[in-house]
Amino acid sequence: MALLFALSAMSYFDRVAISIAGPGIMKDFHISETEMGTVFSAFLLSYTVMMAPGGALGDRFGGRLVLTVTGVGSALFTGLTAVCGPQGLGAYVGVLPAFLVIRLAFGVCVSPIYPSMARIVSAWIAPGGRARVQSLIVSGAAVGSAVAPVLFSYLIGAYGWRGAFWIAAAATTILIMIWHSWVRDRPPSPIAPELAAREPIAGSWRMLLGDRQLLLVTGSYSALSYFQYIFYYWIYYYFGEIRGMGEEQSAFATTVIFITMAIMAPLGGWMSDHLTACFGPKRGLRMVPVGAMTASAVLLHLGVSGLGDFATVGLLALAVGCCVATEGAFWATSIHMGGKQVGAACGIVNCGGNVGGMLAPIMTPLVAQRFGWTGALSFASFVVLIGMLAWLAIDPTHRVGRPAESADID
């Protein structure tokens, strides 16, 4: 679990790094806000499209091998981001297309990571603790995102943005070597007996994609991710360029945001498991998403209403903290619904989530051009409220292809 946490942290460090290098890249190569948003979303496009197939690979070949390949690819294309300028790949295809190609390839390599992690968790962790463990994995993503503004800014200052990307690639390579040498797909006596044998999922796609309950979870996760990905890709820019907080203050404020996420994610997972034990999975797993997503919408709207910098940072941190507090419930529900096809089911849910995430980097500056940055961020409050409403119809005890059986998840 510690290595899953570390892989999650490193993955998000690698993907958030470009948003920290973004202002410098934009100035060096005269790239506009909208064009840079397209670069951000290029990763999300391939990451999203390949998510469900990537999860199926985890079902077919096991999480250990698939996560190893994912880590190697992540390291490779993180490093190659440094050669997108006119002296490198940009000399052949143009600077902007070079960034787009590298980010597309990076997204393909990273796409299986979280469905494959869910596959590992389903084999190693009993149902009553999966929300906590999945929330710790999400907390790792927040830690990687929190470290990135400070550490990657330092690396850029010391070695330039190109050198900083190569250093991140080297660190990713070391971590994935440790992972591959240490971890196995399952304990000697599997926690989930149905996962004892790997099964190809051929023939099950229609069942998974036609399942109403799984699609409701997917739609809600899409709304949640739209909200969340604004913070990954535009909050540093918002603090520095829109609020005029300065480079050092913006980095600090962004770090506060992600530290709050790192704290709130495991807290939300613990609450989900506790409420499930108290009220049963059908009611207990709904409580955190309904309450926390509503709170996220209100706090974000208040945070962009023109208050001082301190209040703005605090409210926005709490808004996204409540958002990630729901992750444990989403993933525990998806793991249970997937049954033997854990990777594929979680891949579908995460694919839907990243559809929302993919739209956020592009839609946010476009909405801001028409309604200002306050309107663009307030629009995210409306989106997350729509996602919350889906949980009123979600049955977390449902299993794809079988009637709901609460005992399976208790």
C-alpha positions in Angstrom: 0.0 0.0 0.0 2.9 2.3 0.7 4.3 1.7 -2.8 0.8 2.3 -4.3 0.7 5.6 -2.4 4.2 6.5 -3.8 3.3 5.5 -7.4 0.2 7.7 -7.2 2.2 10.6 -5.8 4.9 10.3 -8.5 2.3 9.9 -11.3 0.7 13.2 -10.3 4.0 14.9 -9.8 4.8 14.0 -13.4 1.5 15.1 -14.8 1.2 18.4 -12.8 4.8 19.4 -13.5 3.9 20.7 -16.9 1.4 23.2 -15.3 4.2 24.5 -13.2 6.5 24.8 -16.2 3.6 26.1 -18.2 4.1 29.9 -17.7 7.7 29.6 -18.7 6.9 27.4 -21.7 4.2 29.9 -22.8 6.6 32.8 -22.6 9.5 31.0 -24.3 7.5 29.8 -27.3 4.7 32.4 -27.4 1.9 29.9 -26.6 -1.5 31.3 -25.6 -3.6 30.3 -22.7 -6.0 28.4 -24.9 -3.2 26.6 -26.7 -1.6 25.7 -23.4 -5.0 24.4 -22.2 -5.0 22.2 -25.4 -1.6 20.8 -24.4 -2.9 20.0 -20.9 -5.9 18.3 -22.4 -3.9 16.3 -24.9 -2.7 14.1 -22.1 -6.2 13.9 -20.7 -7.6 12.9 -24.2 -5.4 9.8 -24.6 -5.5 9.0 -20.9 -9.3 9.0 -21.0 -9.7 7.0 -24.3 -7.3 4.3 -23.1 -8.6 4.1 -19.5 -11.0 1.2 -19.9 -8.7 -0.9 -22.2 -5.9 -0.2 -19.7 -8.1 -1.5 -16.9 -8.8 -4.6 -18.9 -5.1 -5.1 -19.3 -4.8 -5.2 -15.5 -7.5 -7.9 -15.4 -5.7 -9.9 -18.1 -2.0 -9.6 -17.1 -2.2 -8.5 -13.4 -1.6 -5.1 -11.7 2.1 -5.7 -11.0 3.2 -6.0 -14.6 0.8 -3.4 -16.0 1.9 -0.8 -13.4 5.5 -1.6 -14.2 5.0 -0.8 -17.9 3.0 2.3 -16.9 5.8 3.6 -14.8 8.5 3.0 -17.5 6.3 4.9 -20.1 5.6 7.7 -17.6 9.3 8.2 -17.0 10.2 8.1 -20.7 7.7 10.7 -21.8 8.2 12.9 -18.8 11.8 13.2 -19.9 11.0 13.7 -23.5 8.9 16.7 -22.7 12.2 18.5 -22.5 12.9 18.0 -26.2 9.8 19.7 -27.6 11.5 23.0 -28.3 12.7 24.2 -31.8 16.1 22.5 -31.2 14.5 19.1 -30.6 11.2 17.5 -31.8 9.8 21.0 -32.5 12.2 21.5 -35.3 10.5 18.7 -37.3 6.8 19.1 -36.4 6.5 22.5 -34.8 6.7 23.3 -31.1 3.0 23.1 -30.2 2.5 19.8 -32.1 5.6 18.4 -30.4 4.1 19.1 -27.0 0.8 17.6 -28.1 2.4 14.4 -29.4 4.5 13.8 -26.2 1.5 14.5 -23.9 -0.7 12.2 -26.0 1.9 9.4 -25.6 2.3 10.1 -21.9 -1.5 9.8 -21.5 -1.5 6.4 -23.2 1.2 5.0 -20.9 -0.3 6.3 -17.7 -3.9 5.3 -18.5 -4.0 1.9 -16.7 -2.6 3.2 -13.4 -5.6 3.6 -11.2 -7.7 0.7 -12.5 -4.7 -1.5 -12.1 -4.2 -0.2 -8.6 -7.9 -1.0 -7.9 -7.1 -4.6 -9.1 -4.3 -4.9 -6.5 -6.5 -3.4 -3.8 -9.3 -5.8 -4.5 -7.0 -8.8 -4.0 -5.1 -7.5 -0.9 -7.8 -5.5 1.1 -11.0 -6.8 2.6 -14.2 -4.9 1.5 -14.6 -3.0 4.8 -11.3 -1.2 4.3 -11.2 -0.5 0.6 -12.6 3.1 0.8 -9.8 4.0 3.3 -7.1 2.4 1.1 -8.4 3.9 -2.1 -8.6 7.3 -0.4 -4.9 6.9 0.7 -4.0 6.3 -2.9 -5.8 9.4 -3.9 -4.1 11.2 -1.1 -0.8 10.2 -2.7 -2.0 12.0 -5.8 -2.6 15.1 -3.7 0.8 14.8 -2.1 2.5 14.6 -5.5 0.5 17.6 -6.6 1.4 19.5 -3.4 5.1 18.8 -3.7 5.2 19.7 -7.4 4.7 23.5 -7.2 7.5 24.0 -4.7 10.0 21.2 -5.7 9.5 21.6 -9.5 9.7 25.4 -9.3 13.0 24.9 -7.4 14.3 22.4 -10.0 13.3 24.8 -12.8 15.2 27.6 -11.0 18.3 25.4 -10.6 18.3 23.4 -13.9 15.8 25.1 -16.2 12.5 23.5 -17.1 14.1 21.0 -19.4 16.5 19.7 -16.7 13.6 19.5 -14.2 11.7 17.2 -16.5 14.7 14.8 -16.9 15.2 14.7 -13.1 11.5 13.8 -12.6 11.9 11.0 -15.2 14.9 9.6 -13.3 13.0 9.6 -10.0 10.1 7.8 -11.6 12.4 5.1 -13.0 13.9 4.4 -9.6 10.5 4.1 -8.0 9.1 1.7 -10.6 12.2 -0.5 -10.3 11.5 -0.8 -6.6 7.8 -1.6 -7.3 8.6 -4.4 -9.7 11.1 -6.1 -7.5 8.9 -5.9 -4.3 5.2 -6.3 -5.1 3.1 -9.3 -6.2 -0.4 -9.4 -7.6 -2.1 -11.0 -4.6 -1.3 -12.4 -1.1 -1.0 -16.2 -0.7 -4.7 -16.4 0.3 -6.6 -13.9 -1.7 -9.0 -11.6 0.2 -11.4 -11.7 -2.8 -11.7 -15.4 -3.9 -13.3 -14.4 -7.2 -10.0 -12.7 -8.1 -7.9 -15.8 -7.5 -7.7 -16.5 -11.2 -7.1 -13.9 -13.9 -9.9 -13.9 -16.5 -9.9 -12.1 -19.8 -12.9 -9.8 -20.0 -13.8 -10.6 -23.7 -17.5 -10.6 -24.1 -18.3 -8.6 -20.9 -18.0 -5.1 -22.3 -21.7 -4.9 -23.3 -22.7 -5.9 -19.8 -20.5 -3.4 -18.2 -21.3 -0.5 -20.5 -25.0 -1.2 -20.4 -25.2 -1.3 -16.6 -27.3 1.6 -15.4 -25.8 1.7 -11.9 -22.2 1.7 -13.2 -23.1 4.5 -15.7 -24.5 6.6 -12.9 -21.3 6.3 -10.9 -19.4 7.1 -14.1 -21.5 10.2 -14.8 -21.2 11.5 -11.2 -17.4 10.9 -11.3 -17.2 12.9 -14.5 -18.8 15.9 -12.8 -16.5 15.5 -9.8 -13.4 15.3 -12.0 -14.3 18.5 -13.9 -14.4 20.3 -10.6 -11.1 18.7 -9.4 -9.0 19.1 -12.5 -9.4 22.8 -12.6 -7.3 22.8 -9.5 -4.6 20.6 -11.0 -4.2 22.7 -14.2 -5.4 26.3 -13.6 -5.2 27.1 -9.9 -1.5 28.1 -10.0 -2.2 30.3 -12.9 -5.3 31.7 -11.2 -3.4 32.7 -8.1 -0.5 34.2 -10.0 -2.0 35.8 -13.1 -5.6 36.5 -12.1 -5.2 37.3 -8.4 -1.7 38.8 -8.8 -0.2 36.9 -5.9 3.3 36.6 -7.2 5.3 33.5 -8.1 6.3 32.5 -4.5 2.9 33.2 -3.0 1.2 31.3 -5.8 3.4 28.3 -5.3 2.7 28.4 -1.5 -1.1 28.8 -2.0 -1.2 26.0 -4.5 0.7 23.8 -2.1 -1.8 24.6 0.6 -4.6 23.5 -1.8 -2.9 20.1 -2.4 -2.0 19.5 1.3 -5.6 20.0 2.1 -6.5 17.4 -0.5 -3.9 15.0 1.0 -5.5 15.4 4.4 -9.2 15.3 3.4 -8.9 12.3 1.0 -8.1 9.7 3.7 -10.5 11.4 6.2 -13.3 10.9 3.6 -12.3 7.3 3.1 -12.3 6.6 6.8 -15.7 8.3 7.1 -17.1 6.2 4.3 -16.0 2.9 5.8 -17.2 4.1 9.3 -20.6 5.1 8.0 -20.9 1.9 6.0 -20.2 -0.1 9.1 -22.9 1.9 11.0 -25.7 2.2 8.4 -24.9 -0.5 5.9 -23.3 0.0 2.4 -26.5 1.1 0.7 -26.9 4.2 2.8 -23.4 4.6 4.3 -21.5 4.9 1.1 -23.9 7.5 -0.2 -23.5 9.9 2.7 -20.0 11.3 2.1 -20.5 12.0 -1.7 -23.9 13.7 -1.1 -22.7 15.9 1.7 -19.1 16.6 0.5 -20.0 17.4 -3.1 -22.7 19.9 -1.9 -20.1 21.5 0.4 -17.6 21.7 -2.5 -20.0 23.7 -4.6 -20.9 26.2 -1.9 -17.3 26.7 -0.8 -15.9 27.3 -4.3 -18.7 29.8 -5.0 -17.8 31.7 -1.8 -14.1 31.4 -2.5 -14.2 33.3 -5.8 -16.7 36.0 -4.6 -14.0 38.7 -4.2 -12.7 38.0 -0.6 -9.1 38.6 0.4 -6.3 36.3 -0.5 -6.2 34.5 2.8 -9.9 33.7 2.8 -9.9 32.8 -0.9 -7.1 30.3 -0.5 -8.7 28.8 2.6 -12.2 28.4 1.0 -10.8 27.0 -2.2 -8.6 24.5 -0.3 -11.7 23.3 1.7 -13.7 23.2 -1.6 -11.4 20.8 -3.3 -10.7 19.0 0.0 -14.4 18.1 0.2 -14.3 17.1 -3.4 -11.5 14.5 -2.9 -13.1 13.3 0.3 -15.6 11.4 -1.9 -12.9 9.4 -3.8 -12.9 6.5 -1.4 -16.7 6.0 -1.8 -16.5 6.2 -5.6 -13.7 3.6 -5.9 -15.0 1.2 -3.2 -18.4 1.3 -5.0 -16.7 0.7 -8.4 -14.6 -2.2 -7.1 -17.7 -3.9 -5.7 -19.8 -3.3 -8.8 -17.0 -4.7 -11.1 -16.8 -8.2 -9.4 -14.3 -10.2 -11.5 -13.8 -7.4 -14.0 -12.5 -4.9 -11.4 -10.0 -3.3 -13.7 -12.4 -2.9 -16.6 -15.2 -1.5 -14.4 -12.9 0.9 -12.6 -11.4 1.8 -16.0 -14.9 2.7 -17.3 -15.6 4.9 -14.3 -12.3 6.6 -14.4 -12.7 7.1 -18.1 -15.9 8.9 -17.5 -14.2 10.9 -14.8 -11.5 12.0 -17.1 -14.0 13.1 -19.8 -15.0 15.7 -17.2 -11.3 16.3 -16.4 -10.4 16.6 -20.0 -13.0 19.3 -20.6 -11.9 21.4 -17.5 -8.5 22.7 -18.9 -10.1 23.8 -22.2 -13.6 24.9 -20.9 -12.2 27.0 -18.0 -10.4 29.7 -20.1 -13.1 29.7 -22.7 -15.8 30.3 -20.1 -13.5 32.9 -18.5 -13.2 34.8 -21.7 -17.0 35.3 -21.7 -17.8 35.5 -18.0 -14.5 36.1 -16.3 -12.6 33.8 -14.1 -15.2 34.1 -11.3 -17.9 32.9 -13.6 -15.7 30.0 -14.9 -14.9 28.7 -11.4 -18.5 29.2 -10.3 -19.7 27.1 -13.2 -17.7 24.2 -11.7 -20.0 24.5 -8.6 -23.0 23.9 -10.8 -21.4 20.9 -12.4 -20.4 19.2 -9.1 -24.0 19.7 -7.8 -25.3 17.8 -10.9 -22.9 15.0 -10.0 -24.1 14.9 -6.4 -27.7 14.4 -7.5 -26.7 11.1 -9.3 -25.8 9.6 -5.9 -29.5 9.8 -4.9 -30.1 7.0 -7.4 -26.9 5.0 -7.0 -27.1 1.7 -5.2 -23.6 0.9 -3.9 -24.5 -2.7 -3.2 -25.2 -3.4 -6.9 -23.0 -6.0 -8.7 -22.9 -5.9 -12.5 -24.7 -9.0 -13.8 -26.2 -9.9 -10.5 -28.9 -8.5 -8.2 -27.7 -6.2 -5.4 -26.4 -8.2 -2.4 -25.4 -6.1 0.5 -23.6 -8.9 2.2 -21.0 -8.9 -0.5 -19.7 -5.6 0.6 -20.3 -5.7 4.4 
